[in-house]
Amino acid sequence: MNPRQVVAALAERGARTLGGPARARAVLTLAGALAVDGADKGTVSAMAPQLTHAFGIGNTQIGLLVSVVALSGAVFTIPAGLLTDRTRRTRLLAVSVVLWAAAMLLAGASTSYLWLLTSRAALGAVTATAGPTIASLVGDYFPAKDRARMYGLILAGDLAGTGFGFALSGSIGSSLTWRFAFWWLVIPGIVLVRFIHRLPEPARGGQSRLEPGQEHISEERDVSETEELPDHESASRQAATGRPESDPAVKAARLARTEPHENLVLHRDPRKASKWWTIRYILRVRTNLLLILASALGYFYFTGLRAFATLYTTRHFGVSTSVATSLVLVVGIGALAGVLSGGRIADRLLRGGRVNARTLVPAVCVLTAPVFFAPAVYVTSLAVAVPLLVVGALLLGAVNPPLDAARLDILPPFLWGTGEGVRTMLRTLCEAVAPTLFGYFSADVFSRQGRDSGTGLQHTLLFFLLALVAAGLLGLVAMRTYPRDVATAQASTRRIEASLREPQEPED
């Protein structure tokens, strides 16, 4: 076998593992979009020591470099979510990656801390589109029965990108300068744009869902792109085929004899309602609000931990930056294993009739994670700390795929983009606060000398484990509200599609 044949054989095997060529193409492209964003975040953490020296800054300023991305992203995520539900999503995602690459060029060219901070703020505005567009595309590309598992494969891109950011950016920055640690990321960004641009746009509501083994992705015309047709004709074309797949969440809710909330059942296309009405409706879905808050608290801790992982490891365990980044990668493997297994476990339980499986798995995992993180942060032996951190990261990684799939279960598909936009805004606000708050607590609250120290970081990481406990408790409440909200979303979807098939009376 020559090298080309070996590569072809590996590619074919990989495509089969992901469910066939069509699914592999969608998964890898969407995962790539998350990977470039994760690589940037890993780069800031890996380059923290060099940035500290280059600009004469401390922990609080390093944390602010991460916070400003999330803060500016929070401002733009709801508009991005509303736009996601009303325009071509693949084009929107491609444009955002182009602007992302431009922001990375500006970051690497920074001559002052203010310049770097400003370029990071611009970066956050661009990355705001990723969450809503990817969530909406996942819902339309993959059947509900496989959605948590496929979501896990896509979310693995974020962790893989973060790992590459730590490893490659750390090596490039050490060999050259911190500027090249940012600039090299432009190359994969440009490559990714080509793949996103060639990715067909799926029809909304499930008509384009990819079945296992499918060879090609068929591109469907969306309602928003059929302006030359009368509204009732374009809507009927979209809704006529219905949903071919069997949704295990809906089946489980039906077996549990769960009735919908009649006051929340929608009868008309919500995209025609006002933006503020849409946002208020999304927040009235109780499970959605609980999951948004739980997700935000989980990301709060993970973001703070990621921002200071390299600094904490070098100071607490007395190792070099290169060793610290290698250890962070080892722990990241645990998180990656959790992302790949969490959705699979939840989907299997759901098919077995466990109606609240997609809320049960995240709640159990996030409540168990502090049991491993607390001793790992406290001990001074790497041999003891690393295995505990790997297990803790695995549990934390297992939370997101079923949680993200659950949020699609409890909203009709016409609101997936806006729903994810609302969730991402609240989540990114927590992400914005976390690094700066972690830095402040480590330098000014838990450090007696009033300056950065390994002890201050240690106490900070232990204290904010309370956020994970709170997230787990919210997840336990969501387990009770989830089945009825699934039934409500399904009833809304049926009635919305029925209204779309009805001929519309011409306006006077």
VMD Tcl script that draws the C-alpha trace (Angstrom):
set ca {
  {0.00 0.00 0.00}
  {1.44 3.36 -0.99}
  {0.93 6.44 1.23}
  {-1.94 7.74 -0.88}
  {-3.82 4.45 -0.51}
  {-3.21 4.46 3.23}
  {-4.63 7.97 3.53}
  {-7.65 7.03 1.40}
  {-8.30 3.94 3.52}
  {-8.08 5.94 6.75}
  {-10.39 8.62 5.34}
  {-12.93 5.98 4.31}
  {-12.81 4.35 7.74}
  {-13.19 7.75 9.42}
  {-16.21 8.58 7.24}
  {-17.85 5.27 8.21}
  {-17.22 6.01 11.89}
  {-18.96 9.37 11.54}
  {-21.96 7.84 9.74}
  {-21.03 8.07 6.07}
  {-19.58 10.72 3.72}
  {-22.44 13.22 4.06}
  {-22.45 13.16 7.85}
  {-18.66 13.25 7.97}
  {-18.59 16.36 5.79}
  {-21.10 18.21 7.98}
  {-19.50 17.11 11.27}
  {-15.94 17.97 10.28}
  {-16.87 21.36 8.81}
  {-18.90 22.47 11.82}
  {-16.31 21.05 14.22}
  {-13.65 23.01 12.32}
  {-15.55 26.25 12.94}
  {-15.47 25.56 16.67}
  {-11.84 24.43 16.49}
  {-10.48 27.73 15.20}
  {-12.28 29.58 18.00}
  {-10.95 27.13 20.59}
  {-7.42 27.42 19.20}
  {-7.50 31.16 19.79}
  {-8.56 30.73 23.41}
  {-5.87 28.12 23.99}
  {-3.32 30.47 22.46}
  {-4.03 33.26 24.96}
  {-3.53 30.86 27.86}
  {-0.36 29.34 26.39}
  {1.10 32.79 25.67}
  {0.12 34.28 29.05}
  {3.72 34.29 30.38}
  {5.06 35.97 27.21}
  {2.22 38.51 27.10}
  {2.81 39.30 30.77}
  {6.46 40.07 29.99}
  {5.84 41.88 26.69}
  {3.26 44.34 28.02}
  {4.08 44.39 31.75}
  {0.65 43.13 32.81}
  {-0.68 40.78 35.49}
  {-3.36 38.13 35.97}
  {-6.25 40.58 35.84}
  {-5.14 41.98 32.47}
  {-4.56 38.47 31.07}
  {-8.04 37.51 32.19}
  {-9.44 40.63 30.54}
  {-8.03 39.49 27.17}
  {-10.31 36.46 27.39}
  {-13.20 38.32 29.00}
  {-13.44 41.02 26.34}
  {-13.97 38.39 23.62}
  {-16.90 36.92 25.53}
  {-18.27 40.33 26.50}
  {-18.36 41.70 22.97}
  {-19.70 38.36 21.77}
  {-22.56 38.57 24.26}
  {-23.64 41.89 22.75}
  {-23.94 40.40 19.25}
  {-25.21 36.86 19.88}
  {-28.94 37.66 20.03}
  {-28.84 39.66 16.76}
  {-26.83 36.78 15.28}
  {-29.44 34.28 16.50}
  {-32.31 36.27 15.00}
  {-30.38 36.52 11.73}
  {-29.69 32.78 11.82}
  {-33.43 32.03 11.79}
  {-33.99 34.38 8.86}
  {-31.06 33.96 6.46}
  {-28.72 31.42 4.87}
  {-26.72 29.98 7.76}
  {-23.73 28.54 5.90}
  {-23.01 31.89 4.24}
  {-23.31 33.68 7.58}
  {-20.83 31.27 9.16}
  {-18.35 31.59 6.28}
  {-18.33 35.39 6.46}
  {-17.74 35.26 10.21}
  {-14.67 33.04 9.77}
  {-13.21 35.46 7.20}
  {-13.58 38.33 9.67}
  {-12.16 36.10 12.43}
  {-8.97 35.58 10.40}
  {-8.65 39.34 9.89}
  {-8.99 39.91 13.65}
  {-6.21 37.38 14.31}
  {-3.90 39.30 11.97}
  {-4.59 42.48 13.90}
  {-4.01 40.76 17.25}
  {-0.58 39.52 16.18}
  {0.36 43.00 14.96}
  {-0.42 44.66 18.31}
  {2.13 47.20 19.55}
  {0.39 47.91 22.85}
  {-1.90 46.20 25.33}
  {-4.76 48.51 24.32}
  {-4.34 47.51 20.65}
  {-4.37 43.84 21.59}
  {-7.43 44.33 23.80}
  {-9.28 46.16 21.00}
  {-8.53 43.44 18.46}
  {-9.82 40.87 20.93}
  {-13.05 42.84 21.31}
  {-13.50 42.78 17.51}
  {-12.86 39.04 17.56}
  {-15.69 38.51 20.04}
  {-18.14 40.33 17.80}
  {-17.25 37.96 14.96}
  {-17.40 34.69 16.93}
  {-20.92 35.55 18.15}
  {-22.37 33.88 15.03}
  {-20.86 30.44 15.68}
  {-23.19 29.25 18.47}
  {-26.56 30.08 16.87}
  {-25.65 28.99 13.33}
  {-24.08 25.68 14.37}
  {-26.94 24.81 16.74}
  {-29.53 25.48 14.03}
  {-27.58 23.53 11.41}
  {-27.11 20.55 13.76}
  {-30.87 20.44 14.32}
  {-31.56 20.34 10.58}
  {-28.69 18.06 9.55}
  {-29.17 15.24 12.07}
  {-32.22 13.22 13.22}
  {-33.26 13.76 16.84}
  {-32.42 10.14 17.71}
  {-28.70 10.76 16.96}
  {-28.51 14.45 17.78}
  {-26.70 14.34 21.13}
  {-24.05 11.94 19.80}
  {-23.46 14.00 16.65}
  {-23.41 17.19 18.70}
  {-20.68 15.60 20.82}
  {-18.55 14.95 17.73}
  {-18.94 18.58 16.66}
  {-18.22 19.98 20.12}
  {-15.05 17.90 20.16}
  {-13.74 20.40 17.62}
  {-13.67 23.10 20.31}
  {-11.55 20.95 22.61}
  {-9.31 19.77 19.78}
  {-8.80 23.37 18.72}
  {-8.00 24.41 22.29}
  {-5.45 21.60 22.46}
  {-3.81 22.72 19.24}
  {-3.84 26.27 20.56}
  {-1.98 25.19 23.67}
  {0.46 22.92 21.86}
  {1.23 24.56 18.52}
  {0.85 28.15 19.63}
  {3.00 27.41 22.67}
  {5.72 25.87 20.51}
  {5.50 28.54 17.80}
  {5.47 31.34 20.36}
  {8.49 29.87 22.19}
  {10.46 29.36 18.98}
  {9.55 32.69 17.36}
  {7.45 35.27 19.23}
  {3.94 35.50 20.63}
  {2.91 37.33 17.45}
  {3.36 34.22 15.30}
  {1.32 32.26 17.84}
  {-1.67 34.33 16.65}
  {-0.71 34.66 12.99}
  {-0.45 30.95 12.22}
  {-4.16 30.56 13.04}
  {-5.05 32.60 9.95}
  {-4.06 29.67 7.70}
  {-6.58 27.09 9.00}
  {-9.19 29.87 9.10}
  {-8.81 30.55 5.38}
  {-8.95 26.82 4.56}
  {-12.08 26.44 6.66}
  {-13.88 29.22 4.76}
  {-13.65 27.19 1.56}
  {-15.22 24.13 3.19}
  {-18.03 26.13 4.80}
  {-18.76 27.92 1.53}
  {-19.22 24.55 -0.21}
  {-21.45 23.12 2.53}
  {-25.07 22.91 1.30}
  {-27.70 24.76 3.30}
  {-30.28 22.33 4.77}
  {-34.00 23.05 4.72}
  {-35.45 24.11 8.04}
  {-37.57 21.65 9.93}
  {-35.86 18.38 9.04}
  {-36.41 17.74 5.33}
  {-32.65 17.56 4.69}
  {-31.63 15.37 7.63}
  {-28.70 13.08 6.95}
  {-29.21 9.35 7.42}
  {-26.34 6.93 8.20}
  {-24.40 6.00 5.07}
  {-25.77 8.85 2.98}
  {-23.33 9.94 0.26}
  {-24.32 13.52 -0.48}
  {-26.03 16.46 1.23}
  {-29.00 17.64 -0.81}
  {-29.45 21.40 -0.76}
  {-32.99 22.60 -0.14}
  {-34.42 26.04 -0.76}
  {-35.42 27.78 2.43}
  {-38.50 29.93 2.98}
  {-36.33 33.02 3.39}
  {-34.78 32.42 -0.03}
  {-38.01 31.94 -2.01}
  {-39.18 35.49 -2.19}
  {-40.35 35.03 -5.78}
  {-42.98 32.54 -4.58}
  {-46.13 33.51 -2.67}
  {-45.72 33.00 1.05}
  {-48.13 30.07 1.24}
  {-46.46 28.22 -1.67}
  {-42.91 28.56 -0.34}
  {-44.04 27.58 3.15}
  {-45.91 24.56 1.85}
  {-42.86 23.44 -0.11}
  {-40.84 23.56 3.08}
  {-43.37 21.81 5.30}
  {-44.93 19.27 2.95}
  {-42.49 16.45 3.50}
  {-42.85 16.40 7.29}
  {-40.39 14.64 9.58}
  {-39.42 11.18 8.44}
  {-37.46 10.19 11.52}
  {-38.71 8.87 14.83}
  {-37.86 11.27 17.65}
  {-37.02 9.29 20.81}
  {-37.51 12.35 23.04}
  {-41.05 12.82 21.74}
  {-41.79 9.09 21.95}
  {-40.52 8.94 25.53}
  {-42.61 11.98 26.48}
  {-45.68 10.38 24.88}
  {-45.09 7.13 26.78}
  {-44.88 9.15 29.98}
  {-48.32 10.59 29.06}
  {-46.97 14.13 29.23}
  {-49.33 16.89 28.10}
  {-48.02 20.15 26.58}
  {-48.34 23.59 28.16}
  {-51.28 24.85 26.10}
  {-50.48 28.48 26.91}
  {-47.03 28.02 25.33}
  {-48.11 26.12 22.21}
  {-47.48 28.27 19.11}
  {-50.00 28.38 16.26}
  {-48.18 30.63 13.77}
  {-44.64 31.05 12.45}
  {-42.76 32.80 15.31}
  {-40.30 34.36 12.86}
  {-43.03 36.79 11.87}
  {-43.43 38.00 15.45}
  {-41.46 40.86 16.95}
  {-37.93 40.21 18.13}
  {-38.71 41.04 21.74}
  {-41.76 38.76 21.78}
  {-39.60 35.93 20.46}
  {-36.96 36.43 23.14}
  {-39.59 36.60 25.90}
  {-41.19 33.38 24.64}
  {-37.86 31.54 24.67}
  {-37.23 32.57 28.27}
  {-40.76 31.48 29.27}
  {-39.87 27.87 28.44}
  {-38.86 26.85 31.95}
  {-36.51 24.03 31.04}
  {-34.74 26.27 28.55}
  {-34.16 28.94 31.21}
  {-32.86 26.34 33.69}
  {-30.50 24.81 31.12}
  {-29.26 28.24 30.05}
  {-28.36 29.13 33.64}
  {-26.77 25.73 34.30}
  {-24.74 25.93 31.09}
  {-23.61 29.47 31.91}
  {-22.35 28.43 35.35}
  {-20.50 25.45 33.89}
  {-18.83 27.59 31.25}
  {-17.98 30.18 33.92}
  {-15.79 27.69 35.77}
  {-14.35 26.06 32.66}
  {-13.37 29.43 31.16}
  {-11.66 30.59 34.33}
  {-9.83 27.30 34.65}
  {-8.72 27.37 31.01}
  {-7.49 30.97 31.23}
  {-5.12 30.24 34.12}
  {-4.30 26.56 33.60}
  {-0.75 27.20 32.38}
  {0.06 29.82 35.04}
  {-1.36 27.67 37.84}
  {0.52 24.57 36.75}
  {3.87 26.36 36.47}
  {3.54 28.05 39.86}
  {1.86 25.33 41.91}
  {3.88 22.37 40.63}
  {7.09 24.25 39.73}
  {7.33 23.03 36.11}
  {8.26 24.87 32.90}
  {5.72 26.39 30.52}
  {6.29 23.64 27.93}
  {5.68 20.93 30.54}
  {2.59 22.78 31.80}
  {1.06 23.00 28.32}
  {1.73 19.29 27.79}
  {-0.06 18.46 31.03}
  {-2.99 20.66 30.04}
  {-3.22 18.66 26.80}
  {-3.31 15.40 28.77}
  {-6.19 16.72 30.86}
  {-7.85 17.91 27.64}
  {-7.89 14.32 26.39}
  {-10.15 13.50 29.31}
  {-12.49 16.34 28.37}
  {-12.50 15.13 24.77}
  {-13.43 11.62 25.90}
  {-16.30 13.10 27.90}
  {-17.60 15.11 24.94}
  {-17.56 12.02 22.73}
  {-19.26 9.77 25.31}
  {-21.78 12.07 27.03}
  {-24.13 12.38 24.07}
  {-23.86 8.69 23.22}
  {-24.83 7.66 26.76}
  {-27.76 10.10 26.87}
  {-29.09 8.93 23.49}
  {-28.86 5.30 24.56}
  {-30.78 5.98 27.78}
  {-33.36 7.97 25.82}
  {-33.92 5.13 23.37}
  {-34.37 2.88 26.40}
  {-37.31 5.00 27.52}
  {-35.59 7.30 30.05}
  {-37.54 10.42 29.10}
  {-35.26 12.92 30.88}
  {-31.94 11.30 29.90}
  {-30.60 14.44 28.21}
  {-30.97 16.36 31.45}
  {-30.10 13.48 33.79}
  {-26.62 12.83 32.35}
  {-25.46 16.48 32.55}
  {-26.82 16.93 36.09}
  {-25.06 13.84 37.42}
  {-21.79 14.67 35.68}
  {-21.59 18.31 36.77}
  {-22.40 17.41 40.40}
  {-19.73 14.70 40.43}
  {-16.97 16.78 38.79}
  {-16.08 18.83 41.93}
  {-15.41 15.60 43.82}
  {-12.40 15.10 41.53}
  {-11.43 18.72 40.86}
  {-11.17 19.76 44.53}
  {-8.45 17.28 45.59}
  {-6.68 17.70 42.24}
  {-6.32 21.45 42.81}
  {-5.32 21.00 46.47}
  {-2.56 18.36 46.23}
  {1.03 19.20 45.28}
  {1.89 15.90 43.59}
  {1.50 15.78 39.82}
  {1.18 11.99 39.95}
  {-1.95 12.39 42.08}
  {-3.35 15.55 40.50}
  {-3.26 14.60 36.81}
  {-5.49 11.46 37.00}
  {-8.00 13.36 39.14}
  {-8.02 16.26 36.68}
  {-8.49 13.90 33.74}
  {-11.57 12.31 35.35}
  {-12.95 15.72 36.35}
  {-12.44 17.02 32.82}
  {-14.13 13.91 31.41}
  {-17.21 14.53 33.55}
  {-17.31 18.22 32.64}
  {-16.90 17.40 28.94}
  {-19.79 14.93 29.05}
  {-22.21 17.69 30.08}
  {-22.49 19.75 26.89}
  {-23.60 17.35 24.09}
  {-26.78 16.09 25.81}
  {-27.48 19.56 27.21}
  {-27.22 21.17 23.76}
  {-29.41 18.46 22.24}
  {-31.97 18.95 25.02}
  {-32.28 22.65 24.16}
  {-33.20 21.70 20.58}
  {-35.80 19.23 21.91}
  {-37.69 21.89 23.86}
  {-37.98 24.56 21.13}
  {-39.61 24.34 17.67}
  {-37.03 24.38 14.83}
  {-38.08 27.86 13.71}
  {-36.60 29.25 16.96}
  {-33.38 27.25 17.22}
  {-31.10 30.07 16.11}
  {-32.69 32.69 18.34}
  {-32.83 30.27 21.27}
  {-29.14 29.54 20.94}
  {-28.45 33.25 20.59}
  {-30.15 33.97 23.92}
  {-28.33 31.08 25.57}
  {-24.98 32.11 24.11}
  {-25.43 35.70 25.26}
  {-25.96 34.68 28.89}
  {-23.24 32.07 28.66}
  {-20.72 34.47 27.18}
  {-21.51 37.05 29.87}
  {-20.38 34.45 32.40}
  {-17.36 33.69 30.21}
  {-16.59 37.40 30.07}
  {-16.68 37.75 33.84}
  {-14.84 34.53 34.69}
  {-11.19 35.20 33.68}
  {-11.16 38.73 35.08}
  {-12.92 37.61 38.28}
  {-10.57 34.62 38.66}
  {-7.61 36.94 38.16}
  {-8.94 39.50 40.65}
  {-9.69 36.92 43.34}
  {-6.28 35.28 42.92}
  {-4.41 38.60 43.11}
  {-6.45 40.66 45.58}
  {-8.77 38.42 47.61}
  {-6.93 35.16 48.26}
  {-3.38 36.55 48.12}
  {-2.33 38.10 51.42}
  {0.51 40.01 49.80}
  {-1.88 41.68 47.35}
  {-0.05 40.26 44.37}
  {-0.37 37.21 42.10}
  {0.63 33.92 43.68}
  {0.12 30.24 43.18}
  {-1.75 30.05 46.50}
  {-4.19 32.72 45.39}
  {-4.96 30.80 42.20}
  {-5.38 27.58 44.15}
  {-7.93 29.08 46.54}
  {-9.72 30.75 43.63}
  {-10.09 27.48 41.71}
  {-11.42 25.76 44.82}
  {-13.85 28.54 45.74}
  {-15.49 28.77 42.33}
  {-16.28 25.05 42.30}
  {-19.49 26.29 43.92}
  {-20.56 27.34 40.42}
  {-20.53 23.70 39.31}
  {-22.59 22.65 42.32}
  {-25.18 25.31 41.52}
  {-25.27 24.18 37.87}
  {-25.92 20.60 38.96}
  {-28.79 21.61 41.23}
  {-30.42 23.53 38.37}
  {-30.03 20.42 36.22}
  {-31.94 18.35 38.78}
  {-34.87 20.78 38.57}
  {-34.75 20.67 34.75}
  {-35.17 16.89 34.86}
  {-38.74 17.42 36.07}
  {-39.73 20.16 33.61}
  {-38.08 18.72 30.46}
  {-40.70 16.09 29.38}
  {-43.59 18.55 29.31}
  {-41.57 21.17 27.43}
  {-40.66 18.52 24.82}
  {-44.36 17.81 24.32}
  {-45.03 21.56 24.03}
  {-42.34 22.04 21.38}
  {-43.68 19.12 19.35}
  {-47.24 20.44 19.52}
  {-46.00 23.89 18.44}
  {-44.10 22.43 15.49}
  {-47.15 20.53 14.23}
  {-49.41 23.57 14.44}
  {-46.88 25.94 12.89}
  {-46.38 23.58 9.92}
  {-50.14 23.23 9.54}
  {-50.48 27.03 9.43}
  {-47.72 27.22 6.82}
  {-49.64 24.85 4.55}
  {-52.77 27.00 4.73}
  {-53.26 29.41 1.79}
  {-52.71 32.99 2.90}
  {-55.36 35.58 2.07}
  {-53.99 38.46 -0.01}
  {-53.66 41.74 1.81}
  {-55.84 44.66 0.70}
}
mol new
graphics top color blue
foreach p $ca { graphics top sphere $p radius 0.5 }
foreach p [lrange $ca 0 end-1] q [lrange $ca 1 end] { graphics top cylinder $p $q radius 0.2 }
display resetview
